[in-house]
Amino acid sequence: MTKTTVWKQFYFLLIILPVVISSLVIIGWLFDSQIILEYVAGDGGMKFNTALFFFLISIILFDNKKKFLPKFINYSILIFVASVSFFTLLEYRYEFSFTLDNLVVYDRYTDLYPGRMSIGTAIGFLILVSGLILKKPSIRRYTVVAQLFFAMVISLAVITIISYTLNIPIENKSTFIETMAVNTAILFLLQAFIASLKNKHIGLFSIFFGNLQGSQILKNLLPVIVLIPIIFSYILLILLNNSLVKTDFGIVLYTVVLIIATISSTAYISKNLNKTDFKRKKLELVLNETNASLTQFKQAFDRVSLIVMTDIAGYIIEVNDKFCQTSQYSREELIGKKLSIIKSSHHSTAFFGNLWKNISAGNVWHGEIKNKAKDGSFFWVNTAIVPFHGADNKPSGYLAVNNEITEKKYQKI
């Protein structure tokens, strides 16, 4: 299985997972299934509107890849999601209801604001939708801003997920995330990540998906950056909640242990990078020595041979000084012209037909050719034409190495 195939399957899974979860929650609300809502909607209870919006945004994200919906439908869905989210925030702000929370189903499980998505959820949808509207590959600055919006949604989701992971009590959470379900945060994380993948080589996320050394270092450090603070924070909270350490000393202990762990992990990664860098420098040294040898070889070769390079159509792309000297044409006069510029009409059409048949098939051709210089004089060369092969293993150009044998030919005559 190729890397591309694995990536496509992973991408499909990222898109389909929010569809499955949101669909189950919608079914749970429509059929009043407490079992589905208990196990799928999450601890905070994903509301019907929330699940519906995740489902609609999944359609948008899938359409961004397949392009089966008209643009006005996409924008209509996004504007609908943004409008309901905005009016939900107004309901919280001014303590009244637009009756948006229970339009389709009535939430009989929640005492305070039944059916209403949390403040954090409404904010998350507003930011996510803003990013999807702004995301235009043809306008780079819009895409960069969109990537920033997706990063904000990911940050909001990560804060919520870590709060649940560390068992932070609801009363100790920030107001805007205190009632957001953990499953809601996971779907925000997935959808913002999927949205950012569309233009992953532009803006904020480009560093994560690059192939240069800086990107590789970040990818190696990312698990350390994410996991170590979470693990040590969890341990610290256990110590504090059980009064095993005092708060101020716990913070000092946490800081010292985190520094040591981070330095140790970074040192391990740096050690591996040093090994790679050592191999690279060693390879560079060998390469430089090889290049020096090749340069000397080329200089010696240029003194005795006429060198010409052409593309597959026979247009000259490079010649050496000896070729210019013998043909009496300058480099500027030759480059871009066909080799027929030095044709003498001595050889038959069949002769050159056989030559091109051989080299077009990727074979080396060897023979003697009579050419005509710029002043009308003739010169003979013993020629070897070597095809260059491209990625498809077909000829992409030709190198002709010519040794002048004019004097030898006329001596025979």
Disulfide bonds with the S-S distance in Angstrom:
none
